Amino acid sequence: MRKFLKNLSIKNKLTTLVLTVVIVVTVLGLSVMLYFDVTKTRDVMVENSLLKAKLVSQYCVTALIFDRKDGAEDALKKLSADQDVSNSFVFDRNNHLFAAYNKTPIDSSFFSTIDMRGKRFQFGEDYLVVKHPIIFEKKNYGTLFLRVNTSSIQSEIKSLVITVGMIGLSIIFVAYLLVLWMQSFISNPITNLSKAVKEISDKSDFSHRVIKQANDEIGVLYDEFNNMLEQINLKNSQKAVVEDALRFSKQRYKELVQNMGEGIALFDSEGKFLFTNQAADLLFGVKEGELIGKDIFSYAVPEQHKLISEEREKRRSGEKSTYEIKIANQKNETKYLLLTATPKYNDNGDFEGSFSILRDITDRKLVEYELLKAKEQAEISNKFKSEFLAQMSHEIRSPLNVILSFTSLLKEEIGTDLTLEMKTSFDCINSGAKRIIRTIDMILSMAEIQTGTFEVVPKIIDLDSDILRCLVKEYSHTAKQKGLLLNYNKKLDLTRIFADEYSVAQIFSNLLDNAIKYTKGGTIDIVLRKTGKNICIDVTDTGIGISKEYLPNLFNAFSQEEMGYNRRFDGNGLGLALVKKYCELNNAVINVKSEKDSGTTFTVEFLST
């Protein structure tokens, strides 16, 4: 609706405005007049009906006092000549029907269905009910009800509505004729001015002048318009000189910009290229003019789009900033650019784009990337060192405390005879010492491998006689102490390999040590077999097993499925990491199959060369 009104002509706007005011005022005025006339008509009917009820009630006093029903009915029949009264009822003081007169049939319960408490009258849909008490000498003997037909006043109201409507339409019609005549004094001069403006615009004839028709505000507008035309003529006469100077300035500016070593770009308000110099074209790998009309989104990598959008919003808000973007130019070269962008406004102060200086910082970014990569590697190494020292600190401190504690006890209890308690103490000292030695050996071995100083001495060794049988013999006693059965099964004759004896022995020493440590009951089986040309050794236990979630981290240094000081099993998390490294040094691979609470099988396969 608002858009429709805005697009109307001046003539129609004036007509609509005045008619709207006239219609609103007329409707409001006639509505008020109609309301008072209708109210007055209803009040007159109420007053007349109440007066009739009062007169009839006086005739009914005697009938109620002497209980003369026929007397009351005769009094009510006096209303038969009144065309408006359709029904009348007399109720005694106990609200029992005493007498009635019905010109039209109606149920006596009608009066019990309407609530007239505290009321003398009440209007219904097509009737009026009035109530009047029957009183004699200040004593109430009953109540008189009259039901009055309101069809007569409804006819009067309809007549009033028709009359008021005719008056309103007449007023609006006369107002419309007056508006049509009066609006021409305003709309015609504006229409003439509009036609003159269009003619001047079409022909570019600024020598044309409009003739003023009055000295009102529109006349002032005519004078100012003519003055504006004179100013335009004056400026046109100076235009040639200005254009020559501007042309020279543009040429100098173009030469300066094109020969700059840094990229220069102008963008419109939507972020599309308006101008680029030669250096900018080289950055994007295009020929002169190819960037015009394109969006920088076409060259920026996708992850930079959000940043570019945010920077454009900064330009729209008048903010200057410097930021970096990554692009893939026309030659599929990756470039890192540093943009210094400044918002650009027209003479009216409206935002129309931005001016940017583009610098190629690709070499610097590559150096930064290498530095960052080196920094990350250093941080990883530092983290490794910290984890290593923290873990080893705990692993070394605990055995030392045991050794120191029982050494002190030994000094106090030493005597000529070796008691059972002293023997136990010696055993604890021995166990703690071994644990320290084992931990230190693992630390040193891992350090040597990490630094590349571990010396591999490969030679021909027999896996059966040189390694496995020796280890089975060594660990049988430990397994027996825990109630475990250690089995060894050799399924091939040729068991020689070319490898480093120490590291190979450490592979299976660590695997057996873990198998015994994590198995509470059952068996540990070692199987020496052949797979194709390769020799395989399976170490299988019936222990606690390994969860599927932890398997990917199994061979990580300082990693254990249960971490912290409250873990159930001792260890430093280096054993399997060393096993993995030793396998790699001896041209072997290690695989594991395990399920939680179902045991574990480690398979070491020595590859043939």
C-alpha positions in Angstrom: 0.0 0.0 0.0 2.8 2.4 0.9 4.6 1.7 -2.3 1.4 2.2 -4.3 0.9 5.7 -2.7 4.5 6.7 -3.3 4.2 6.0 -7.0 1.1 8.1 -7.4 1.3 11.4 -9.3 1.2 14.7 -7.3 -2.4 15.3 -8.5 -3.6 11.9 -7.3 -1.6 12.2 -4.1 -3.3 15.5 -3.2 -6.7 14.1 -4.2 -6.2 11.0 -2.1 -5.0 13.0 0.9 -7.9 15.5 1.0 -10.5 12.8 0.3 -9.1 10.6 3.0 -9.3 13.4 5.6 -12.9 14.3 4.5 -14.1 10.7 4.6 -12.5 10.1 8.0 -14.0 13.3 9.5 -17.4 12.7 7.9 -17.6 9.1 9.0 -16.6 10.1 12.6 -19.1 13.0 12.7 -22.0 11.1 11.3 -21.2 8.1 13.5 -21.4 10.2 16.6 -24.6 11.9 15.4 -26.2 8.5 14.6 -25.1 7.1 18.0 -26.8 9.9 19.9 -30.0 9.6 17.8 -30.2 5.9 18.3 -29.6 6.3 22.1 -32.3 9.0 22.3 -34.8 6.8 20.5 -34.1 3.9 22.8 -34.3 6.1 25.9 -37.7 7.4 24.8 -39.1 3.9 24.4 -37.7 2.9 27.9 -39.3 5.9 29.5 -42.7 5.3 27.8 -42.6 1.6 28.8 -41.8 2.3 32.4 -44.6 4.9 32.6 -47.1 2.2 31.2 -45.8 -0.3 33.8 -46.3 2.2 36.6 -49.9 3.0 35.6 -50.9 -0.7 35.2 -49.2 -1.6 38.5 -51.5 0.8 40.3 -54.6 -1.1 39.0 -53.1 -4.4 40.2 -52.6 -3.3 43.9 -56.2 -4.1 44.9 -56.2 -7.4 43.1 -53.0 -8.6 44.9 -54.2 -7.4 48.3 -57.6 -9.3 48.0 -56.1 -12.1 45.9 -58.3 -11.2 42.9 -56.7 -12.9 40.0 -59.5 -11.8 37.6 -59.0 -8.2 38.7 -55.3 -8.3 37.9 -56.1 -9.9 34.4 -58.6 -7.1 33.7 -55.9 -4.5 34.6 -53.4 -6.2 32.2 -56.0 -6.3 29.4 -56.0 -2.5 29.4 -52.7 -2.8 27.6 -54.3 -4.6 24.6 -54.7 -1.4 22.8 -50.9 -0.7 22.9 -49.4 -2.2 19.8 -45.9 -2.4 21.2 -46.7 -4.4 24.4 -46.8 -8.1 23.5 -46.8 -9.7 26.9 -47.4 -8.7 30.6 -47.1 -10.7 33.8 -47.8 -10.1 37.5 -45.9 -12.0 40.1 -46.8 -11.9 43.8 -44.4 -11.2 46.6 -43.2 -14.8 46.6 -42.3 -14.5 42.9 -45.2 -16.9 41.9 -47.1 -16.0 38.7 -50.4 -14.3 39.7 -51.8 -13.1 36.4 -50.8 -12.8 32.8 -51.9 -11.3 29.5 -50.2 -12.5 26.2 -50.9 -10.8 23.0 -48.4 -13.2 21.4 -47.7 -16.7 22.9 -44.8 -16.9 25.3 -43.8 -19.2 28.1 -44.1 -17.7 31.6 -40.6 -19.1 32.4 -39.2 -16.5 30.0 -38.8 -14.0 32.8 -37.0 -16.5 34.9 -34.3 -17.0 32.2 -33.3 -13.3 32.2 -31.3 -11.7 35.0 -32.8 -8.3 36.0 -31.4 -8.1 39.4 -30.8 -4.4 40.2 -32.2 -3.4 36.7 -35.5 -1.7 35.7 -35.2 -2.6 32.0 -33.2 -4.8 29.7 -33.0 -5.0 25.9 -33.0 -8.3 24.0 -32.6 -9.1 20.3 -36.0 -7.8 19.3 -37.7 -6.8 22.6 -37.5 -4.7 25.7 -38.4 -6.0 29.1 -39.3 -3.5 31.9 -39.9 -4.3 35.6 -42.0 -2.2 38.1 -42.7 -3.1 41.7 -46.4 -3.1 42.9 -46.3 -1.0 46.1 -49.0 0.3 48.3 -48.3 2.3 51.4 -44.6 1.5 51.1 -45.4 -2.3 51.1 -44.3 -4.5 48.2 -47.1 -6.8 47.0 -45.5 -8.0 43.8 -43.8 -7.2 40.5 -45.1 -6.3 37.1 -43.2 -7.3 33.9 -43.9 -5.9 30.4 -42.3 -7.3 27.3 -42.3 -4.6 24.6 -41.7 -5.2 20.9 -38.8 -3.0 19.5 -39.6 -3.4 15.8 -40.8 0.3 15.7 -37.5 1.8 16.9 -35.5 -0.6 14.7 -37.4 0.9 11.7 -36.5 4.4 12.9 -32.9 3.4 13.3 -32.8 2.0 9.8 -34.2 5.3 8.5 -31.6 7.2 10.4 -28.8 5.1 9.0 -30.0 5.6 5.4 -30.4 9.3 6.0 -26.9 9.7 7.5 -25.4 7.6 4.7 -26.9 9.8 2.1 -25.7 12.9 3.8 -22.1 11.4 4.1 -22.0 10.4 0.4 -23.2 13.9 -0.6 -20.5 15.5 1.5 -17.8 13.2 0.0 -19.0 13.9 -3.6 -19.0 17.7 -3.1 -15.5 17.4 -1.4 -14.2 15.4 -4.4 -15.4 18.1 -6.9 -13.7 20.8 -4.8 -10.5 18.8 -4.6 -10.4 18.3 -8.3 -10.7 22.0 -8.8 -8.2 23.1 -6.1 -5.4 20.6 -6.6 -4.7 22.0 -10.1 -3.2 25.1 -8.4 -0.5 22.9 -7.0 -0.1 20.0 -9.4 -0.1 21.9 -12.7 3.1 24.0 -11.9 4.9 20.8 -10.7 3.8 18.9 -13.8 5.0 21.7 -16.1 8.4 21.7 -14.2 8.7 17.9 -14.6 8.0 18.2 -18.4 10.7 20.9 -18.7 13.2 18.8 -16.8 12.6 15.8 -19.1 12.9 18.0 -22.2 16.2 19.4 -21.0 17.5 16.0 -20.0 16.6 14.5 -23.4 18.1 17.3 -25.5 20.8 18.4 -23.1 19.7 21.9 -23.8 20.7 23.9 -20.8 19.7 27.2 -22.4 16.1 26.4 -21.9 14.2 28.3 -19.1 10.9 27.7 -17.3 8.3 30.5 -16.9 7.3 31.3 -13.3 3.5 31.3 -12.8 3.3 32.5 -9.2 5.3 33.9 -6.3 4.7 31.0 -3.9 7.2 28.2 -3.0 6.8 26.7 -6.4 7.7 30.0 -7.9 10.9 30.0 -5.8 11.6 26.5 -7.1 11.3 27.8 -10.7 13.8 30.6 -10.0 16.3 28.2 -8.4 15.9 25.8 -11.3 16.7 28.5 -13.8 19.6 29.6 -11.7 20.9 26.0 -11.7 20.7 25.9 -15.5 22.8 29.1 -15.7 25.4 27.5 -13.4 25.5 24.4 -15.6 26.1 26.5 -18.6 29.0 28.3 -16.9 30.6 25.0 -15.8 30.2 23.6 -19.3 32.3 26.5 -20.6 35.1 25.5 -18.3 34.8 21.8 -18.9 37.2 21.7 -21.8 40.0 23.2 -19.8 39.4 20.9 -16.9 39.2 17.9 -19.1 42.6 18.7 -20.7 44.2 19.1 -17.3 42.6 15.9 -16.1 43.7 14.0 -19.1 47.3 15.1 -18.5 47.1 14.2 -14.8 45.7 10.8 -15.6 48.5 10.0 -18.0 51.1 11.0 -15.4 49.3 9.0 -12.7 49.0 6.0 -15.0 52.7 6.0 -15.8 53.6 6.3 -12.1 51.3 3.5 -11.0 52.2 1.1 -13.9 55.9 1.5 -13.2 55.7 0.8 -9.4 57.3 -2.3 -8.1 54.4 -3.2 -5.9 51.0 -4.3 -7.0 48.2 -1.6 -7.1 44.5 -2.6 -7.3 41.2 -0.7 -7.1 38.1 -2.6 -6.1 34.4 -1.6 -6.4 31.9 -1.9 -3.5 31.3 -5.6 -4.3 35.0 -6.5 -4.2 35.5 -6.8 -8.0 38.7 -5.4 -9.7 38.3 -2.0 -11.3 42.0 -1.4 -12.0 45.3 -3.2 -11.6 48.9 -2.1 -12.5 51.5 -4.3 -14.2 52.9 -5.6 -11.0 49.5 -6.8 -9.8 48.9 -8.6 -13.1 52.2 -10.4 -12.7 51.3 -11.5 -9.2 48.1 -13.1 -10.5 49.7 -14.5 -13.6 47.4 -12.6 -16.1 47.7 -10.2 -19.0 46.8 -6.5 -18.7 43.1 -6.0 -18.1 42.2 -9.7 -17.5 41.5 -9.0 -13.8 38.9 -6.2 -14.5 35.4 -7.3 -13.4 36.6 -10.4 -11.6 36.4 -11.1 -7.9 39.5 -11.9 -5.9 37.6 -15.0 -4.6 38.4 -16.5 -8.0 42.0 -16.8 -7.1 42.0 -17.0 -3.3 42.2 -20.5 -1.8 38.8 -21.5 -0.2 40.0 -21.2 3.4 40.7 -17.5 2.8 37.2 -16.6 1.7 35.9 -15.9 5.2 38.9 -13.6 6.0 38.4 -11.7 2.7 34.7 -11.2 3.5 35.5 -9.9 7.0 38.0 -7.5 5.5 35.5 -6.2 3.0 33.1 -5.4 5.9 35.9 -3.5 7.6 36.3 -1.3 4.4 32.5 -0.7 4.4 32.8 0.5 8.0 35.6 2.9 7.1 38.5 0.8 8.6 41.9 0.5 7.0 43.9 -2.7 7.7 46.7 -4.9 6.5 46.2 -8.6 6.1 47.7 -11.7 4.4 46.0 -14.0 1.8 47.0 -17.1 -0.1 46.2 -17.3 -3.8 46.6 -19.7 -6.7 47.3 -17.6 -9.7 46.6 -18.2 -13.4 49.8 -20.2 -13.8 48.9 -22.5 -10.9 51.5 -20.9 -8.7 50.9 -20.5 -5.0 51.5 -16.9 -3.9 51.2 -15.3 -0.4 50.2 -11.6 -0.6 50.3 -8.9 2.0 47.4 -6.4 1.3 47.2 -2.9 2.7 43.6 -1.9 2.0 42.0 1.6 2.4 38.3 2.4 1.9 37.4 4.7 -1.0 34.5 7.2 -0.9 32.8 9.4 -3.6 32.3 13.1 -3.3 29.0 12.5 -1.4 30.8 10.4 1.3 29.3 7.2 0.1 31.4 4.0 0.1 32.3 3.0 -3.4 35.2 0.5 -3.0 38.8 0.2 -1.8 42.4 0.9 -2.8 44.9 -1.8 -2.1 48.7 -2.2 -2.2 49.8 -5.8 -2.9 53.2 -7.1 -1.8 54.6 -10.6 -2.7 55.6 -12.2 0.6 55.8 -15.8 -0.7 59.6 -16.2 0.1 59.1 -14.9 3.6 56.1 -17.2 4.2 58.2 -20.2 3.1 61.0 -19.3 5.5 58.4 -18.8 8.3 56.9 -22.2 7.5 60.3 -23.9 7.8 61.0 -22.1 11.1 57.6 -23.1 12.4 58.2 -26.7 11.3 61.5 -26.7 13.1 59.9 -25.2 16.2 57.3 -27.9 16.2 59.9 -30.6 16.0 61.8 -29.0 18.8 58.7 -28.8 20.9 58.0 -32.5 20.2 61.5 -33.4 21.2 61.3 -31.3 24.3 58.0 -33.0 25.2 59.5 -36.4 24.6 62.4 -35.4 26.9 60.1 -34.1 29.6 57.9 -37.2 29.6 61.0 -39.4 29.6 62.5 -37.6 32.6 59.3 -37.6 34.5 58.7 -41.3 34.0 62.2 -42.3 34.7 62.3 -40.2 37.8 59.6 -42.3 39.3 61.0 -45.6 38.0 64.4 -44.9 39.4 63.2 -43.3 42.7 61.0 -46.2 43.8 63.6 -49.0 43.6 66.2 -46.8 45.3 63.8 -46.2 48.2 63.4 -50.0 48.6 67.2 -50.5 48.5 67.8 -47.7 51.0 65.1 -48.9 53.3 66.2 -52.4 53.5 69.8 -51.5 53.7 69.0 -49.5 56.8 67.1 -52.5 58.2 70.1 -54.7 57.4 72.4 -52.6 59.4 70.1 -52.8 62.4 69.4 -56.5 62.3 72.8 -57.9 61.1 74.1 -60.6 63.3 76.0 -63.8 63.2 73.1 -65.9 61.9 71.2 -65.2 58.8 67.5 -65.2 59.7 64.5 -65.8 57.4 63.6 -62.1 57.7 67.1 -61.0 56.7 67.0 -63.4 53.8 63.8 -61.7 52.6 65.4 -58.3 53.0 68.3 -59.4 50.8 65.9 -60.7 48.2 64.1 -57.3 48.1 67.4 -55.5 47.8 68.3 -57.8 44.9 65.0 -57.3 43.2 65.1 -53.5 43.5 68.6 -53.4 42.2 67.7 -55.5 39.2 64.7 -53.3 38.4 67.0 -50.2 38.5 69.5 -51.9 36.3 66.8 -52.9 33.8 65.3 -49.4 33.7 68.7 -47.8 33.2 69.5 -50.3 30.5 66.3 -49.5 28.7 66.8 -45.8 29.0 70.3 -46.1 27.6 69.2 -48.3 24.8 66.4 -46.0 23.7 68.7 -43.0 23.9 71.3 -44.8 21.7 68.7 -45.7 19.2 67.2 -42.2 19.1 70.6 -40.6 18.7 71.8 -43.2 16.1 74.7 -44.3 18.3 73.4 -47.9 18.9 76.0 -50.2 17.4 74.5 -53.1 15.5 76.9 -56.1 15.1 75.2 -58.5 12.7 76.4 -62.1 12.5 75.0 -65.6 12.0 73.1 -66.7 15.1 70.9 -69.7 15.9 67.5 -68.6 17.2 67.0 -72.0 18.8 70.2 -72.6 20.7 71.6 -69.1 21.0 68.5 -67.2 22.0 65.2 -69.0 22.7 66.5 -72.1 24.7 68.6 -69.8 26.9 65.7 -67.5 27.6 63.3 -70.4 28.3 65.8 -71.7 30.8 66.3 -68.3 32.4 62.5 -67.5 32.7 61.3 -71.0 33.7 62.0 -70.4 37.4 60.2 -67.0 37.3 57.2 -68.5 35.6 57.1 -71.4 38.0 57.1 -69.0 41.0 53.9 -67.4 39.6 52.3 -70.8 38.9 52.7 -70.5 35.1 53.6 -73.2 32.6 56.3 -72.0 30.1 56.3 -74.2 26.9 58.7 -74.1 23.9 57.9 -75.7 20.6 60.4 -75.9 17.7 58.7 -76.7 14.3 61.7 -76.3 11.9 65.3 -77.5 11.6 67.1 -74.5 10.1 66.9 -71.7 12.6 69.9 -69.6 11.7 69.6 -65.9 10.8 71.9 -63.0 10.2 71.3 -60.4 12.9 72.5 -58.7 16.0 72.6 -61.2 18.9 72.1 -58.7 21.7 69.1 -56.8 20.2 67.4 -60.1 19.1 67.8 -61.5 22.6 66.4 -58.3 24.0 63.3 -58.6 21.7 62.3 -62.0 23.2 63.5 -61.1 26.7 61.1 -58.2 26.8 58.2 -60.2 25.3 58.7 -63.0 27.9 59.0 -60.5 30.7 55.7 -58.9 29.7 54.0 -62.3 29.2 54.9 -63.4 32.7 54.1 -60.0 34.2 50.6 -59.7 32.8 49.5 -63.4 33.2 48.0 -64.4 36.5 47.5 -68.1 35.6 47.7 -70.5 32.7 50.4 -71.0 30.1 53.0 -69.1 28.0 53.8 -70.7 24.7 56.8 -70.0 22.5 56.6 -71.4 18.9 59.4 -71.3 16.4 58.0 -71.9 12.9 58.4 -71.0 9.3 56.2 -68.9 7.0 57.2 -69.1 3.4 60.9 -68.1 3.3 60.7 -66.3 6.6 61.2 -67.5 10.2 58.5 -66.6 12.8 58.4 -66.8 16.5 55.1 -66.6 18.3 54.9 -65.7 22.0 51.4 -66.4 23.3 50.1 -65.9 26.8 46.7 -66.3 28.6 47.0 -63.0 30.4 44.9 -59.9 30.7 45.1 -59.0 27.0 45.0 -55.6 25.4 42.0 -53.4 24.5 41.4 -52.6 20.8 41.5 -48.9 21.6 45.0 -49.1 23.0 46.5 -51.4 20.3 47.5 -48.4 17.9 49.5 -46.9 20.8 51.1 -50.2 21.9 54.6 -49.5 20.5 54.8 -45.8 21.5 57.6 -44.9 23.9 56.6 -44.3 27.6 53.0 -45.5 26.8 51.1 -48.0 29.0 47.4 -48.9 28.9 47.2 -48.1 32.6 49.0 -44.8 33.4 49.7 -43.0 36.7 51.0 -44.1 40.0 47.9 -46.2 40.7 48.5 -48.6 37.8 48.5 -52.3 38.7 51.7 -53.2 37.0 55.2 -51.7 37.2 57.1 -50.6 34.1 58.3 -47.6 32.2 56.6 -48.1 28.8 59.8 -48.5 27.0 59.9 -52.3 26.6 57.7 -52.7 23.5 59.0 -49.5 22.0 62.5 -51.0 22.2 61.2 -54.3 20.8 59.8 -52.4 17.8 63.1 -50.6 17.3 65.1 -53.8 17.6 62.9 -55.5 15.1 63.5 -52.7 12.6 67.3 -52.9 13.2 67.3 -56.7 12.4 65.1 -56.6 9.3 62.1 -58.1 11.2 58.5 -57.1 11.7 56.3 -57.6 14.8 52.6 -58.1 14.9 50.1 -58.5 17.8 46.8 -60.1 18.2 44.9 -59.6 21.5 41.5 -59.2 23.1 40.9 -57.9 26.6 40.9 -60.7 29.2 41.7 -63.3 26.5 45.4 -63.3 26.2 47.9 -61.9 23.7 50.1 -63.3 20.8 53.2 -61.4 19.6 54.6 -62.6 16.3 58.1 -61.6 15.3 58.9 -62.4 11.6 62.5 -62.3 10.4 62.5 -61.4 6.7 64.7 -63.3 4.3 67.2 -61.3 2.3 
